[in-house]
Amino acid sequence: MPVSTSIIALLVVETINATTSMALMPVLPFYVMQMGANAFDIALQGTVFNLAQMVFAPVVGALSDRIGRKRILIATLLGSAVANFLQAKASSLSEILMVRAVGGIVTSGGPVETAYLMEETSSEDELREVRKR
């Protein structure tokens, strides 16, 4: 079965997005330490990101059911780009904390991506089928 160009595009963009996140994580503590962060502030950066992601994942999923997965995927990918840009421009701990929360919200589209990939690579009949072994 040939892979559609939309799936290839999604996987390429998500690879780039994941690479930027992985490149940021090791340097984020040093970046915020230059702004006067202590250990609690550094831990809070990761916590607020994950908490926002956890809280907003169901909201983003429900929204994707209402307005469509492709629209949500485009919005979350653009939101990630904006969040990464704002994070680079942040000049205080509170700004970085706010941008990390926004970053968590826009990355809560992961389940939507999974649903989109399942939708594009399988038919409804295949998704409903239960295979017995």
N, C-alpha and C positions, 0 to 999 in steps of 0.2 A: 504494500500500500504506500503510495507516494506521500511524502510529508508536505503539507501546505506551506506556502510562503508566510502566512500569518504565524504559524507555529515556529518556523525558523526565526522570524523577526523577533518574536517574544523571547525565545531562548537566547538570542544574541544580546538583546537589550537587558535581560535579567542577568546574564553573565557579566556584562559591563557594570550593572548596578551592584551586584554582589562583590565584584572586584573592588569597587570604590569603597564599599562598606568594610571589607576586609583590610584594605589599605589604611583606613582611618582608625580602626580600633586600637592598633598598637601605639599610635602617636597621640591619641586623644588625651590620655592622662598627662602627658608631658605638656601638651598644649594648654590644658586648663591649669596646670601647676604654675605656668608662667603668669597666669592671671591671679595667682594667690590661692589656688584651691588646696584644700586639705584632703585627707583620705575620705572623709564623709562626702565631700563635694564630688570627688572622683567616682565613688560608688553610686552616688545619686544620678550621675549622667547615664549610666547603664540602666539603672532601675527605672527611671522615668521613661526611657525609651521602651523597655519591655512592658511596663505597666500600660502605657498608652496603646501599644500594639495589642495587648491582651484584651483591653477594654473595648477597643474600637473594631476588632476583627469581626464580631457578629454584626455590628452596625454597617460596616462596609459590605459584608456579605449580603445582608438584607437589601441594602441600597442597590447592589448589583443585580439582584433579582427583579427589582422595580424598573431600573433604567437601562439595564444591559451590562453584560460583563465587559465588552470591549470598551465602553465609555469609562467604566471604573478602572480598567487596566491602564488606559491612556492617562486618566487623571492621577492615578497613584504613581505612575512612572514619571510624569511631569512634576508631581509633588515631590518625589524623591530628588529629582534634579534641583529643584528650587531649595529644598531643605539642605542639600549638600552645599549649594552656593552660599546660602545664608549662614551655615555653620562656619564656613571659611571666613566670612565677613564679620562674625560675631566678635564683639570687643569686651564682653563682660561675662561673668559666670551665669548671671540670670538670663542673658540672651542665649547662651549656649544651651542652658537647661530648657528654655522655651523651644528652641529649634530642635533639640533632641526629642521633645514630646511630639512636635509636629512630624518629625522623621518617623517616630513610632506609629503615628496615625497613618501616614501614607504607606508604610511598609506592611500594614495590616491587610493589604490586598493579596497576600500570599495564597490564602485559600481560594480566592477568586481566580487566580492564575491556574491553580490546580484544577478547579472546576472547568475552566475554559479549555485547558489541555485535554481533559477527559471528554468534554463535549465534542471537540474537534477530531479526536483520534478514535472515537468509538461511536457506534450507532446506538440509538435508544434501545434496540433489541439486545445488543451486546451488553449494555450496562445493566439491563434487567435480568440477564441470564445468570442462573446459578449453576455452576459446574460441579458435578459430583465426581469424586475420584474413587 
